[in-house]
């Protein structure tokens, strides 16, 4: 592996406490997602360019506190975020063209979820 770029997952105007939590690449290899905890509680979306560098697509609130882990379902249609402090998993619809996330309005109540894994039946 060779480092080709370094970037931030915070918005330029963000002021407050934060800590990175999780990072994943979409199943199609086109987008990289990274979560921030602390006061940020968001997910940063990057498009992966042909040269391997990242283009910032934006940030989206994870709609909870303490996003520890997240998982993209095997179809690439949904992204689920586990919130350790608000005791829920929030389900987002993922736009495969832009990488953008939209709230489905669906949540799964769980006690302090910290890890999400999709398995085969």
N, C-alpha and C positions, 0 to 999 in steps of 0.2 A: 504494500500500500504506500501511496505517496500523497502527502498533503498538498492540495492545490488551491485551497481557499479557506478563510476563516471568516465567520460572520456572527451576528447576534440573533437571538430569538426574541429579543425585547423590542417593543415599539420605541422609536427615537425619543418620544416625549414621556416615556414611562418613568415615574418616580415612585419608589416604594421598595418593599422587600420582595425578593423573588428567589427561587431556586429551580433549576431545571429538573424535570422528572423523568420523562420517557421520550424515546425517539423511534420512529418507524418509517419505512418506505412503503408506498402503496404497492399492492400486488402487481400492478402493471409497470412498476419501476419509474413512473413519471413524476411522482411527488414525494416530498419528505415532510413529515409532521413531527413537531416537538412541543411538549407541554411545559408550562411554567407553573410553579406553585407559589406560595407566599401570597402577596397581595395581587399578583398578576392574574392567576387562575385563568390562563388562556392557552390556546394552541396556535402555534405559528405554522404557516403553510408555505412551503417553497416548491417551485417547479424545478425539476432537475433538467438542466440543459444538456444538449448533446456532448458538450465538452466536459461534463461532470460538475460544472459549477452550479450554484443555486441562484434562482431568481425569486425574491420575496413576493409572494402572492397576497399576504396579509396575515392578520391575527383575528381569532374568533374567541369569544368568551366560552369557557367550558361549562358555564351555567351551574357551577357548584364550587365548593371549596376543597382544596387539597387534591387536585388531579394527580394521582400516583401513576397509574398505568392506563394505557388505552390500547385498543385492538381494532384493526380493520377486518371486517368479515371477509371470508375467502372469495366472495363475489366482487369485493371492492365497492359495494353499494353503500355500506354503512360503516360508521366509525363510532365505537362505544368508549366512553370515558368513565373510569372508576374514580369516584370522589371519596377519599378517605374521611373527610370531616363533615360532609353533608349526607353521608350514608346512602349513596345512590349511584347508579350507573345511568348516565345520560346518553341517549341514542341520537346520533346525527346522520342525516342523509348526506352522502358524499357525491359531489358532481365529478364524474370521471374526466370531463373535459378541462375544467378549470381547477380542480382540486378543492374547490370551495365546500364548506360545510353549512348545512341548514338544520335547524332544530326540528325534529319530528314531533316534539311535544310528548315523547314517550320516555319514561324513566323506570328503572327497576330499583325498588327499595331493598337495600342490603346493609348489614352492619359493617361499616368501615371497609369497603372493598378496596383492595390494593393490587389485584392482579386479575387480568382477563385473558382467557385462552379459548380459542376455537378448536374443537376436536372433531375427528371424523366419527360417524356413527358406527 
